[in-house]
Amino acid sequence: MKITGSSAIAEVNFKDDSNVGIIFTSQNKEYMFKATDIDLVTREVTTANSDKNQSVGRLINGYKRSGQLSEV
C-alpha cells in the first residue's frame, strides 16, 4: 500500500504469515517485520493512511517500540 502524506514511510506491504514489508522514504529497500496481530496492524495502518490527521510513521514506530512489529 502506498502511503500518502508521510515523510518517513513510502509503502507498507502486507505479506503472508503476519509479515509486513516497510519501505522508508529515505531508502528504496523493503524491510521485513513480523506482526504480533496482523489484523490490528492492517486495520490501523489503513485507517491512518486515509486520515490526514494521523501519522503512519508514528504508528509504525510505536509498533516497533512495543514489540507489535519485530524485524526479521
Distance bins in CASP14 RR format, pairs under 12 A and 6 or more apart:
PFRMAT RR
TARGET T0000
AUTHOR 0000-0000-0000
RMODE 2
METHOD distances of the structure
MODEL  1
1 9 0 0 0 0 1 0 0 0 0 0 0
1 10 0 0 0 0 0 1 0 0 0 0 0
1 11 1 0 0 1 0 0 0 0 0 0 0
1 12 1 0 1 0 0 0 0 0 0 0 0
1 13 1 0 0 1 0 0 0 0 0 0 0
1 14 1 0 0 1 0 0 0 0 0 0 0
1 15 0 0 0 0 0 1 0 0 0 0 0
1 20 0 0 0 0 0 1 0 0 0 0 0
1 21 0 0 0 0 0 1 0 0 0 0 0
1 22 0 0 0 0 0 1 0 0 0 0 0
1 23 0 0 0 0 0 1 0 0 0 0 0
1 41 0 0 0 0 0 1 0 0 0 0 0
1 42 0 0 0 0 1 0 0 0 0 0 0
1 45 1 0 0 1 0 0 0 0 0 0 0
1 46 1 0 0 1 0 0 0 0 0 0 0
1 47 0 0 0 0 0 1 0 0 0 0 0
1 48 0 0 0 0 0 1 0 0 0 0 0
1 49 1 0 0 1 0 0 0 0 0 0 0
1 50 0 0 0 0 0 1 0 0 0 0 0
1 56 0 0 0 0 1 0 0 0 0 0 0
2 9 0 0 0 0 1 0 0 0 0 0 0
2 10 1 0 0 1 0 0 0 0 0 0 0
2 11 1 0 1 0 0 0 0 0 0 0 0
2 12 0 0 0 0 1 0 0 0 0 0 0
2 13 0 0 0 0 1 0 0 0 0 0 0
2 23 0 0 0 0 1 0 0 0 0 0 0
2 25 0 0 0 0 0 1 0 0 0 0 0
2 45 0 0 0 0 0 1 0 0 0 0 0
2 46 0 0 0 0 0 1 0 0 0 0 0
2 49 0 0 0 0 1 0 0 0 0 0 0
2 50 0 0 0 0 0 1 0 0 0 0 0
2 56 0 0 0 0 0 1 0 0 0 0 0
3 9 1 0 1 0 0 0 0 0 0 0 0
3 10 1 0 0 1 0 0 0 0 0 0 0
3 11 1 0 0 1 0 0 0 0 0 0 0
3 12 1 0 0 1 0 0 0 0 0 0 0
3 13 0 0 0 0 0 1 0 0 0 0 0
3 21 0 0 0 0 0 1 0 0 0 0 0
3 22 0 0 0 0 1 0 0 0 0 0 0
3 23 0 0 0 0 1 0 0 0 0 0 0
3 24 0 0 0 0 0 1 0 0 0 0 0
3 25 0 0 0 0 1 0 0 0 0 0 0
3 45 0 0 0 0 1 0 0 0 0 0 0
3 46 0 0 0 0 0 1 0 0 0 0 0
3 48 0 0 0 0 1 0 0 0 0 0 0
3 49 1 0 1 0 0 0 0 0 0 0 0
3 50 0 0 0 0 0 1 0 0 0 0 0
3 52 0 0 0 0 0 1 0 0 0 0 0
3 54 0 0 0 0 0 1 0 0 0 0 0
3 55 0 0 0 0 0 1 0 0 0 0 0
3 56 1 0 1 0 0 0 0 0 0 0 0
3 57 0 0 0 0 1 0 0 0 0 0 0
3 59 0 0 0 0 0 1 0 0 0 0 0
3 60 0 0 0 0 1 0 0 0 0 0 0
4 10 0 0 0 0 0 1 0 0 0 0 0
4 11 0 0 0 0 0 1 0 0 0 0 0
4 12 0 0 0 0 0 1 0 0 0 0 0
4 25 0 0 0 0 0 1 0 0 0 0 0
4 46 0 0 0 0 0 1 0 0 0 0 0
4 48 0 0 0 0 0 1 0 0 0 0 0
4 49 1 0 0 1 0 0 0 0 0 0 0
4 50 0 0 0 0 1 0 0 0 0 0 0
4 51 0 0 0 0 0 1 0 0 0 0 0
4 52 0 0 0 0 1 0 0 0 0 0 0
4 54 0 0 0 0 0 1 0 0 0 0 0
4 55 0 0 0 0 0 1 0 0 0 0 0
4 56 0 0 0 0 1 0 0 0 0 0 0
5 25 0 0 0 0 1 0 0 0 0 0 0
5 48 0 0 0 0 0 1 0 0 0 0 0
5 49 0 0 0 0 1 0 0 0 0 0 0
5 50 0 0 0 0 0 1 0 0 0 0 0
5 51 0 0 0 0 0 1 0 0 0 0 0
5 52 1 0 0 1 0 0 0 0 0 0 0
5 53 0 0 0 0 0 1 0 0 0 0 0
5 54 0 0 0 0 0 1 0 0 0 0 0
5 55 0 0 0 0 1 0 0 0 0 0 0
5 56 0 0 0 0 1 0 0 0 0 0 0
5 57 0 0 0 0 0 1 0 0 0 0 0
6 12 0 0 0 0 1 0 0 0 0 0 0
6 22 0 0 0 0 0 1 0 0 0 0 0
6 23 0 0 0 0 0 1 0 0 0 0 0
6 24 0 0 0 0 1 0 0 0 0 0 0
6 25 1 0 0 1 0 0 0 0 0 0 0
6 26 0 0 0 0 0 1 0 0 0 0 0
6 45 0 0 0 0 0 1 0 0 0 0 0
6 48 0 0 0 0 1 0 0 0 0 0 0
6 49 0 0 0 0 1 0 0 0 0 0 0
6 51 0 0 0 0 0 1 0 0 0 0 0
6 52 0 0 0 0 0 1 0 0 0 0 0
6 54 0 0 0 0 0 1 0 0 0 0 0
6 55 1 0 0 1 0 0 0 0 0 0 0
6 56 1 0 1 0 0 0 0 0 0 0 0
6 57 1 0 1 0 0 0 0 0 0 0 0
6 58 0 0 0 0 1 0 0 0 0 0 0
6 59 0 0 0 0 1 0 0 0 0 0 0
6 60 0 0 0 0 1 0 0 0 0 0 0
6 61 0 0 0 0 0 1 0 0 0 0 0
7 24 0 0 0 0 1 0 0 0 0 0 0
7 25 1 0 0 1 0 0 0 0 0 0 0
7 26 0 0 0 0 1 0 0 0 0 0 0
7 55 0 0 0 0 1 0 0 0 0 0 0
7 56 0 0 0 0 0 1 0 0 0 0 0
7 57 0 0 0 0 1 0 0 0 0 0 0
7 58 0 0 0 0 0 1 0 0 0 0 0
8 22 0 0 0 0 1 0 0 0 0 0 0
8 23 0 0 0 0 0 1 0 0 0 0 0
8 24 1 0 0 1 0 0 0 0 0 0 0
8 25 1 0 0 1 0 0 0 0 0 0 0
8 26 1 0 0 1 0 0 0 0 0 0 0
8 27 0 0 0 0 0 1 0 0 0 0 0
8 55 0 0 0 0 1 0 0 0 0 0 0
8 56 1 0 0 1 0 0 0 0 0 0 0
8 57 1 0 1 0 0 0 0 0 0 0 0
8 58 0 0 0 0 1 0 0 0 0 0 0
8 59 0 0 0 0 0 1 0 0 0 0 0
8 60 1 0 0 1 0 0 0 0 0 0 0
8 61 0 0 0 0 1 0 0 0 0 0 0
8 64 0 0 0 0 0 1 0 0 0 0 0
9 20 0 0 0 0 0 1 0 0 0 0 0
9 21 0 0 0 0 0 1 0 0 0 0 0
9 22 1 0 0 1 0 0 0 0 0 0 0
9 23 1 0 0 1 0 0 0 0 0 0 0
9 24 1 0 0 1 0 0 0 0 0 0 0
9 25 1 0 0 1 0 0 0 0 0 0 0
9 26 0 0 0 0 0 1 0 0 0 0 0
9 27 0 0 0 0 0 1 0 0 0 0 0
9 30 0 0 0 0 0 1 0 0 0 0 0
9 31 0 0 0 0 0 1 0 0 0 0 0
9 45 0 0 0 0 1 0 0 0 0 0 0
9 48 0 0 0 0 1 0 0 0 0 0 0
9 49 0 0 0 0 1 0 0 0 0 0 0
9 55 0 0 0 0 1 0 0 0 0 0 0
9 56 1 0 1 0 0 0 0 0 0 0 0
9 57 1 0 1 0 0 0 0 0 0 0 0
9 58 0 0 0 0 1 0 0 0 0 0 0
9 59 0 0 0 0 1 0 0 0 0 0 0
9 60 1 0 0 1 0 0 0 0 0 0 0
9 61 0 0 0 0 1 0 0 0 0 0 0
9 63 0 0 0 0 0 1 0 0 0 0 0
9 64 0 0 0 0 0 1 0 0 0 0 0
10 21 0 0 0 0 0 1 0 0 0 0 0
10 22 0 0 0 0 1 0 0 0 0 0 0
10 23 1 0 1 0 0 0 0 0 0 0 0
10 24 1 0 0 1 0 0 0 0 0 0 0
10 25 1 0 1 0 0 0 0 0 0 0 0
10 26 0 0 0 0 1 0 0 0 0 0 0
10 27 0 0 0 0 1 0 0 0 0 0 0
10 28 0 0 0 0 1 0 0 0 0 0 0
10 29 0 0 0 0 0 1 0 0 0 0 0
10 30 0 0 0 0 1 0 0 0 0 0 0
10 31 0 0 0 0 0 1 0 0 0 0 0
10 49 0 0 0 0 0 1 0 0 0 0 0
10 56 0 0 0 0 1 0 0 0 0 0 0
10 57 0 0 0 0 0 1 0 0 0 0 0
10 60 0 0 0 0 0 1 0 0 0 0 0
11 20 0 0 0 0 0 1 0 0 0 0 0
11 21 1 0 0 1 0 0 0 0 0 0 0
11 22 1 0 0 1 0 0 0 0 0 0 0
11 23 1 0 1 0 0 0 0 0 0 0 0
11 24 0 0 0 0 1 0 0 0 0 0 0
11 25 0 0 0 0 1 0 0 0 0 0 0
11 27 0 0 0 0 0 1 0 0 0 0 0
11 28 0 0 0 0 0 1 0 0 0 0 0
11 29 0 0 0 0 0 1 0 0 0 0 0
11 30 1 0 0 1 0 0 0 0 0 0 0
11 31 0 0 0 0 0 1 0 0 0 0 0
11 45 0 0 0 0 0 1 0 0 0 0 0
11 49 0 0 0 0 0 1 0 0 0 0 0
11 56 0 0 0 0 0 1 0 0 0 0 0
11 57 0 0 0 0 0 1 0 0 0 0 0
11 60 0 0 0 0 0 1 0 0 0 0 0
12 19 0 0 0 0 0 1 0 0 0 0 0
12 20 1 0 0 1 0 0 0 0 0 0 0
12 21 1 0 0 1 0 0 0 0 0 0 0
12 22 1 0 1 0 0 0 0 0 0 0 0
12 23 1 0 0 1 0 0 0 0 0 0 0
12 24 0 0 0 0 0 1 0 0 0 0 0
12 30 0 0 0 0 1 0 0 0 0 0 0
12 31 0 0 0 0 0 1 0 0 0 0 0
12 32 0 0 0 0 0 1 0 0 0 0 0
12 33 0 0 0 0 1 0 0 0 0 0 0
12 35 0 0 0 0 0 1 0 0 0 0 0
12 38 0 0 0 0 0 1 0 0 0 0 0
12 41 0 0 0 0 1 0 0 0 0 0 0
12 42 0 0 0 0 1 0 0 0 0 0 0
12 44 0 0 0 0 0 1 0 0 0 0 0
12 45 1 0 1 0 0 0 0 0 0 0 0
12 46 0 0 0 0 1 0 0 0 0 0 0
12 48 0 0 0 0 1 0 0 0 0 0 0
12 49 1 0 0 1 0 0 0 0 0 0 0
12 56 1 0 0 1 0 0 0 0 0 0 0
12 57 0 0 0 0 1 0 0 0 0 0 0
12 59 0 0 0 0 1 0 0 0 0 0 0
12 60 1 0 0 1 0 0 0 0 0 0 0
12 63 0 0 0 0 0 1 0 0 0 0 0
12 69 0 0 0 0 0 1 0 0 0 0 0
13 19 0 0 0 0 1 0 0 0 0 0 0
13 20 1 0 0 1 0 0 0 0 0 0 0
13 21 1 0 1 0 0 0 0 0 0 0 0
13 22 1 0 0 1 0 0 0 0 0 0 0
13 23 1 0 0 1 0 0 0 0 0 0 0
13 30 1 0 0 1 0 0 0 0 0 0 0
13 31 0 0 0 0 0 1 0 0 0 0 0
13 32 0 0 0 0 1 0 0 0 0 0 0
13 33 0 0 0 0 0 1 0 0 0 0 0
13 41 0 0 0 0 0 1 0 0 0 0 0
13 42 0 0 0 0 0 1 0 0 0 0 0
13 45 0 0 0 0 0 1 0 0 0 0 0
14 20 1 0 1 0 0 0 0 0 0 0 0
14 21 1 0 0 1 0 0 0 0 0 0 0
14 22 0 0 0 0 0 1 0 0 0 0 0
14 32 0 0 0 0 0 1 0 0 0 0 0
14 33 0 0 0 0 0 1 0 0 0 0 0
14 34 0 0 0 0 0 1 0 0 0 0 0
14 35 0 0 0 0 1 0 0 0 0 0 0
14 38 1 0 0 1 0 0 0 0 0 0 0
14 39 0 0 0 0 0 1 0 0 0 0 0
14 40 0 0 0 0 0 1 0 0 0 0 0
14 41 1 0 0 1 0 0 0 0 0 0 0
14 42 1 0 1 0 0 0 0 0 0 0 0
14 43 0 0 0 0 0 1 0 0 0 0 0
14 45 0 0 0 0 1 0 0 0 0 0 0
14 46 0 0 0 0 1 0 0 0 0 0 0
14 69 0 0 0 0 0 1 0 0 0 0 0
15 21 1 0 0 1 0 0 0 0 0 0 0
15 22 0 0 0 0 0 1 0 0 0 0 0
15 30 0 0 0 0 1 0 0 0 0 0 0
15 32 1 0 0 1 0 0 0 0 0 0 0
15 33 0 0 0 0 1 0 0 0 0 0 0
15 34 0 0 0 0 1 0 0 0 0 0 0
15 35 0 0 0 0 1 0 0 0 0 0 0
15 38 0 0 0 0 1 0 0 0 0 0 0
15 41 0 0 0 0 0 1 0 0 0 0 0
15 42 0 0 0 0 0 1 0 0 0 0 0
15 72 0 0 0 0 0 1 0 0 0 0 0
16 32 0 0 0 0 0 1 0 0 0 0 0
16 34 0 0 0 0 0 1 0 0 0 0 0
16 35 0 0 0 0 0 1 0 0 0 0 0
16 38 0 0 0 0 1 0 0 0 0 0 0
17 32 0 0 0 0 0 1 0 0 0 0 0
17 33 0 0 0 0 0 1 0 0 0 0 0
17 34 0 0 0 0 1 0 0 0 0 0 0
17 35 0 0 0 0 1 0 0 0 0 0 0
17 38 0 0 0 0 1 0 0 0 0 0 0
17 72 0 0 0 0 0 1 0 0 0 0 0
18 32 0 0 0 0 0 1 0 0 0 0 0
18 33 0 0 0 0 1 0 0 0 0 0 0
18 34 1 0 1 0 0 0 0 0 0 0 0
18 35 1 0 1 0 0 0 0 0 0 0 0
18 36 1 0 0 1 0 0 0 0 0 0 0
18 37 0 0 0 0 1 0 0 0 0 0 0
18 38 1 0 1 0 0 0 0 0 0 0 0
18 39 0 0 0 0 1 0 0 0 0 0 0
18 40 0 0 0 0 0 1 0 0 0 0 0
18 41 0 0 0 0 1 0 0 0 0 0 0
18 42 0 0 0 0 1 0 0 0 0 0 0
18 68 0 0 0 0 0 1 0 0 0 0 0
18 69 0 0 0 0 1 0 0 0 0 0 0
18 70 0 0 0 0 0 1 0 0 0 0 0
18 72 0 0 0 0 1 0 0 0 0 0 0
19 30 0 0 0 0 0 1 0 0 0 0 0
19 31 0 0 0 0 0 1 0 0 0 0 0
19 32 1 0 1 0 0 0 0 0 0 0 0
19 33 1 0 0 1 0 0 0 0 0 0 0
19 34 1 0 1 0 0 0 0 0 0 0 0
19 35 1 0 0 1 0 0 0 0 0 0 0
19 36 0 0 0 0 0 1 0 0 0 0 0
19 38 0 0 0 0 1 0 0 0 0 0 0
19 41 0 0 0 0 0 1 0 0 0 0 0
19 42 0 0 0 0 0 1 0 0 0 0 0
19 69 0 0 0 0 0 1 0 0 0 0 0
19 70 0 0 0 0 0 1 0 0 0 0 0
19 71 0 0 0 0 0 1 0 0 0 0 0
19 72 1 0 0 1 0 0 0 0 0 0 0
20 30 0 0 0 0 1 0 0 0 0 0 0
20 31 0 0 0 0 1 0 0 0 0 0 0
20 32 1 0 0 1 0 0 0 0 0 0 0
20 33 1 0 1 0 0 0 0 0 0 0 0
20 34 1 0 0 1 0 0 0 0 0 0 0
20 35 1 0 1 0 0 0 0 0 0 0 0
20 36 0 0 0 0 0 1 0 0 0 0 0
20 37 0 0 0 0 0 1 0 0 0 0 0
20 38 1 0 0 1 0 0 0 0 0 0 0
20 39 0 0 0 0 0 1 0 0 0 0 0
20 40 0 0 0 0 0 1 0 0 0 0 0
20 41 1 0 0 1 0 0 0 0 0 0 0
20 42 0 0 0 0 1 0 0 0 0 0 0
20 44 0 0 0 0 0 1 0 0 0 0 0
20 45 0 0 0 0 1 0 0 0 0 0 0
20 59 0 0 0 0 0 1 0 0 0 0 0
20 60 0 0 0 0 1 0 0 0 0 0 0
20 63 0 0 0 0 1 0 0 0 0 0 0
20 64 0 0 0 0 0 1 0 0 0 0 0
20 68 0 0 0 0 1 0 0 0 0 0 0
20 69 1 0 0 1 0 0 0 0 0 0 0
20 70 0 0 0 0 0 1 0 0 0 0 0
20 71 0 0 0 0 0 1 0 0 0 0 0
20 72 0 0 0 0 1 0 0 0 0 0 0
21 29 0 0 0 0 0 1 0 0 0 0 0
21 30 1 0 1 0 0 0 0 0 0 0 0
21 31 1 0 0 1 0 0 0 0 0 0 0
21 32 1 0 1 0 0 0 0 0 0 0 0
21 33 1 0 0 1 0 0 0 0 0 0 0
21 34 0 0 0 0 0 1 0 0 0 0 0
21 35 0 0 0 0 1 0 0 0 0 0 0
21 38 0 0 0 0 0 1 0 0 0 0 0
21 41 0 0 0 0 0 1 0 0 0 0 0
21 42 0 0 0 0 0 1 0 0 0 0 0
21 45 0 0 0 0 0 1 0 0 0 0 0
21 60 0 0 0 0 0 1 0 0 0 0 0
21 69 0 0 0 0 1 0 0 0 0 0 0
21 71 0 0 0 0 0 1 0 0 0 0 0
21 72 0 0 0 0 1 0 0 0 0 0 0
22 29 0 0 0 0 1 0 0 0 0 0 0
22 30 1 0 0 1 0 0 0 0 0 0 0
22 31 1 0 1 0 0 0 0 0 0 0 0
22 32 0 0 0 0 1 0 0 0 0 0 0
22 33 1 0 0 1 0 0 0 0 0 0 0
22 34 0 0 0 0 0 1 0 0 0 0 0
22 35 0 0 0 0 0 1 0 0 0 0 0
22 41 0 0 0 0 0 1 0 0 0 0 0
22 45 0 0 0 0 1 0 0 0 0 0 0
22 56 0 0 0 0 1 0 0 0 0 0 0
22 57 0 0 0 0 1 0 0 0 0 0 0
22 59 0 0 0 0 0 1 0 0 0 0 0
22 60 1 0 0 1 0 0 0 0 0 0 0
22 61 0 0 0 0 0 1 0 0 0 0 0
22 63 0 0 0 0 1 0 0 0 0 0 0
22 64 0 0 0 0 1 0 0 0 0 0 0
22 69 0 0 0 0 1 0 0 0 0 0 0
22 71 0 0 0 0 1 0 0 0 0 0 0
22 72 0 0 0 0 0 1 0 0 0 0 0
23 29 1 0 0 1 0 0 0 0 0 0 0
23 30 1 0 1 0 0 0 0 0 0 0 0
23 31 1 0 0 1 0 0 0 0 0 0 0
23 32 0 0 0 0 0 1 0 0 0 0 0
23 33 0 0 0 0 0 1 0 0 0 0 0
23 56 0 0 0 0 0 1 0 0 0 0 0
23 60 0 0 0 0 0 1 0 0 0 0 0
24 30 0 0 0 0 1 0 0 0 0 0 0
24 31 1 0 0 1 0 0 0 0 0 0 0
24 33 0 0 0 0 0 1 0 0 0 0 0
24 56 0 0 0 0 0 1 0 0 0 0 0
24 57 0 0 0 0 1 0 0 0 0 0 0
24 60 0 0 0 0 1 0 0 0 0 0 0
24 61 0 0 0 0 0 1 0 0 0 0 0
24 64 0 0 0 0 0 1 0 0 0 0 0
25 56 0 0 0 0 0 1 0 0 0 0 0
25 57 0 0 0 0 1 0 0 0 0 0 0
30 71 0 0 0 0 0 1 0 0 0 0 0
30 72 0 0 0 0 0 1 0 0 0 0 0
31 60 0 0 0 0 0 1 0 0 0 0 0
31 64 0 0 0 0 0 1 0 0 0 0 0
31 69 0 0 0 0 1 0 0 0 0 0 0
31 70 0 0 0 0 0 1 0 0 0 0 0
31 71 1 0 0 1 0 0 0 0 0 0 0
31 72 0 0 0 0 1 0 0 0 0 0 0
32 69 0 0 0 0 1 0 0 0 0 0 0
32 70 0 0 0 0 1 0 0 0 0 0 0
32 71 1 0 0 1 0 0 0 0 0 0 0
32 72 1 0 1 0 0 0 0 0 0 0 0
33 41 0 0 0 0 1 0 0 0 0 0 0
33 45 0 0 0 0 0 1 0 0 0 0 0
33 60 0 0 0 0 1 0 0 0 0 0 0
33 61 0 0 0 0 0 1 0 0 0 0 0
33 62 0 0 0 0 0 1 0 0 0 0 0
33 63 0 0 0 0 1 0 0 0 0 0 0
33 64 1 0 0 1 0 0 0 0 0 0 0
33 67 0 0 0 0 1 0 0 0 0 0 0
33 68 0 0 0 0 1 0 0 0 0 0 0
33 69 1 0 1 0 0 0 0 0 0 0 0
33 70 1 0 0 1 0 0 0 0 0 0 0
33 71 1 0 1 0 0 0 0 0 0 0 0
33 72 1 0 0 1 0 0 0 0 0 0 0
34 41 0 0 0 0 0 1 0 0 0 0 0
34 63 0 0 0 0 0 1 0 0 0 0 0
34 64 0 0 0 0 0 1 0 0 0 0 0
34 67 0 0 0 0 1 0 0 0 0 0 0
34 68 0 0 0 0 1 0 0 0 0 0 0
34 69 1 0 0 1 0 0 0 0 0 0 0
34 70 1 0 1 0 0 0 0 0 0 0 0
34 71 0 0 0 0 1 0 0 0 0 0 0
34 72 1 0 1 0 0 0 0 0 0 0 0
35 41 1 0 1 0 0 0 0 0 0 0 0
35 42 0 0 0 0 1 0 0 0 0 0 0
35 43 0 0 0 0 0 1 0 0 0 0 0
35 44 0 0 0 0 0 1 0 0 0 0 0
35 45 0 0 0 0 1 0 0 0 0 0 0
35 60 0 0 0 0 0 1 0 0 0 0 0
35 63 1 0 0 1 0 0 0 0 0 0 0
35 64 0 0 0 0 0 1 0 0 0 0 0
35 66 0 0 0 0 0 1 0 0 0 0 0
35 67 0 0 0 0 1 0 0 0 0 0 0
35 68 1 0 0 1 0 0 0 0 0 0 0
35 69 1 0 1 0 0 0 0 0 0 0 0
35 70 0 0 0 0 1 0 0 0 0 0 0
35 71 0 0 0 0 0 1 0 0 0 0 0
35 72 0 0 0 0 0 1 0 0 0 0 0
36 63 0 0 0 0 1 0 0 0 0 0 0
36 64 0 0 0 0 0 1 0 0 0 0 0
36 66 0 0 0 0 1 0 0 0 0 0 0
36 67 1 0 0 1 0 0 0 0 0 0 0
36 68 1 0 1 0 0 0 0 0 0 0 0
36 69 1 0 0 1 0 0 0 0 0 0 0
36 70 1 0 0 1 0 0 0 0 0 0 0
37 43 0 0 0 0 1 0 0 0 0 0 0
37 44 0 0 0 0 1 0 0 0 0 0 0
37 63 0 0 0 0 1 0 0 0 0 0 0
37 66 0 0 0 0 0 1 0 0 0 0 0
37 67 0 0 0 0 0 1 0 0 0 0 0
37 68 1 0 0 1 0 0 0 0 0 0 0
37 69 0 0 0 0 0 1 0 0 0 0 0
38 44 0 0 0 0 0 1 0 0 0 0 0
38 45 0 0 0 0 0 1 0 0 0 0 0
38 63 0 0 0 0 0 1 0 0 0 0 0
38 68 0 0 0 0 1 0 0 0 0 0 0
38 69 0 0 0 0 0 1 0 0 0 0 0
39 45 0 0 0 0 0 1 0 0 0 0 0
39 46 0 0 0 0 0 1 0 0 0 0 0
39 68 0 0 0 0 0 1 0 0 0 0 0
40 46 0 0 0 0 0 1 0 0 0 0 0
40 47 0 0 0 0 0 1 0 0 0 0 0
40 59 0 0 0 0 0 1 0 0 0 0 0
40 63 0 0 0 0 1 0 0 0 0 0 0
40 66 0 0 0 0 0 1 0 0 0 0 0
40 68 1 0 0 1 0 0 0 0 0 0 0
40 69 0 0 0 0 0 1 0 0 0 0 0
41 47 0 0 0 0 0 1 0 0 0 0 0
41 48 0 0 0 0 0 1 0 0 0 0 0
41 56 0 0 0 0 0 1 0 0 0 0 0
41 59 0 0 0 0 1 0 0 0 0 0 0
41 60 0 0 0 0 1 0 0 0 0 0 0
41 62 0 0 0 0 0 1 0 0 0 0 0
41 63 1 0 0 1 0 0 0 0 0 0 0
41 64 0 0 0 0 0 1 0 0 0 0 0
41 66 0 0 0 0 0 1 0 0 0 0 0
41 67 0 0 0 0 0 1 0 0 0 0 0
41 68 1 0 0 1 0 0 0 0 0 0 0
41 69 1 0 0 1 0 0 0 0 0 0 0
41 70 0 0 0 0 0 1 0 0 0 0 0
42 48 0 0 0 0 0 1 0 0 0 0 0
42 49 0 0 0 0 0 1 0 0 0 0 0
42 59 0 0 0 0 0 1 0 0 0 0 0
42 63 0 0 0 0 0 1 0 0 0 0 0
42 68 0 0 0 0 0 1 0 0 0 0 0
42 69 0 0 0 0 0 1 0 0 0 0 0
43 49 0 0 0 0 0 1 0 0 0 0 0
43 50 0 0 0 0 0 1 0 0 0 0 0
43 59 0 0 0 0 0 1 0 0 0 0 0
44 50 0 0 0 0 0 1 0 0 0 0 0
44 51 0 0 0 0 0 1 0 0 0 0 0
44 54 0 0 0 0 1 0 0 0 0 0 0
44 55 0 0 0 0 0 1 0 0 0 0 0
44 56 0 0 0 0 1 0 0 0 0 0 0
44 57 0 0 0 0 0 1 0 0 0 0 0
44 58 0 0 0 0 0 1 0 0 0 0 0
44 59 1 0 0 1 0 0 0 0 0 0 0
44 60 0 0 0 0 1 0 0 0 0 0 0
44 62 0 0 0 0 0 1 0 0 0 0 0
44 63 0 0 0 0 1 0 0 0 0 0 0
44 68 0 0 0 0 1 0 0 0 0 0 0
44 69 0 0 0 0 0 1 0 0 0 0 0
45 51 0 0 0 0 0 1 0 0 0 0 0
45 54 0 0 0 0 1 0 0 0 0 0 0
45 55 0 0 0 0 0 1 0 0 0 0 0
45 56 1 0 0 1 0 0 0 0 0 0 0
45 57 0 0 0 0 1 0 0 0 0 0 0
45 58 0 0 0 0 0 1 0 0 0 0 0
45 59 1 0 0 1 0 0 0 0 0 0 0
45 60 1 0 0 1 0 0 0 0 0 0 0
45 62 0 0 0 0 0 1 0 0 0 0 0
45 63 0 0 0 0 1 0 0 0 0 0 0
45 68 0 0 0 0 0 1 0 0 0 0 0
45 69 0 0 0 0 0 1 0 0 0 0 0
46 54 0 0 0 0 0 1 0 0 0 0 0
46 56 0 0 0 0 1 0 0 0 0 0 0
46 59 0 0 0 0 0 1 0 0 0 0 0
47 53 0 0 0 0 0 1 0 0 0 0 0
47 54 1 0 0 1 0 0 0 0 0 0 0
47 55 0 0 0 0 0 1 0 0 0 0 0
47 56 0 0 0 0 1 0 0 0 0 0 0
47 59 0 0 0 0 1 0 0 0 0 0 0
48 54 1 1 0 0 0 0 0 0 0 0 0
48 55 1 0 0 1 0 0 0 0 0 0 0
48 56 1 0 1 0 0 0 0 0 0 0 0
48 57 0 0 0 0 1 0 0 0 0 0 0
48 58 0 0 0 0 1 0 0 0 0 0 0
48 59 1 0 1 0 0 0 0 0 0 0 0
48 60 0 0 0 0 1 0 0 0 0 0 0
48 61 0 0 0 0 0 1 0 0 0 0 0
48 62 0 0 0 0 0 1 0 0 0 0 0
48 63 0 0 0 0 0 1 0 0 0 0 0
49 55 0 0 0 0 0 1 0 0 0 0 0
49 56 1 0 1 0 0 0 0 0 0 0 0
49 57 0 0 0 0 0 1 0 0 0 0 0
49 59 0 0 0 0 1 0 0 0 0 0 0
49 60 0 0 0 0 0 1 0 0 0 0 0
50 56 0 0 0 0 0 1 0 0 0 0 0
51 59 0 0 0 0 0 1 0 0 0 0 0
54 60 0 0 0 0 0 1 0 0 0 0 0
55 61 0 0 0 0 1 0 0 0 0 0 0
55 62 0 0 0 0 0 1 0 0 0 0 0
56 62 0 0 0 0 0 1 0 0 0 0 0
56 63 0 0 0 0 0 1 0 0 0 0 0
57 63 0 0 0 0 1 0 0 0 0 0 0
57 64 0 0 0 0 1 0 0 0 0 0 0
57 65 0 0 0 0 0 1 0 0 0 0 0
57 69 0 0 0 0 0 1 0 0 0 0 0
58 64 0 0 0 0 0 1 0 0 0 0 0
58 65 0 0 0 0 0 1 0 0 0 0 0
59 65 0 0 0 0 0 1 0 0 0 0 0
59 66 0 0 0 0 0 1 0 0 0 0 0
59 68 0 0 0 0 1 0 0 0 0 0 0
59 69 0 0 0 0 1 0 0 0 0 0 0
60 66 0 0 0 0 0 1 0 0 0 0 0
60 67 0 0 0 0 0 1 0 0 0 0 0
60 68 0 0 0 0 1 0 0 0 0 0 0
60 69 1 0 0 1 0 0 0 0 0 0 0
60 71 0 0 0 0 0 1 0 0 0 0 0
61 67 0 0 0 0 0 1 0 0 0 0 0
61 68 0 0 0 0 0 1 0 0 0 0 0
61 69 0 0 0 0 1 0 0 0 0 0 0
62 68 1 0 0 1 0 0 0 0 0 0 0
62 69 0 0 0 0 1 0 0 0 0 0 0
63 69 1 0 1 0 0 0 0 0 0 0 0
63 70 0 0 0 0 1 0 0 0 0 0 0
63 71 0 0 0 0 0 1 0 0 0 0 0
64 70 1 0 0 1 0 0 0 0 0 0 0
64 71 1 0 0 1 0 0 0 0 0 0 0
END
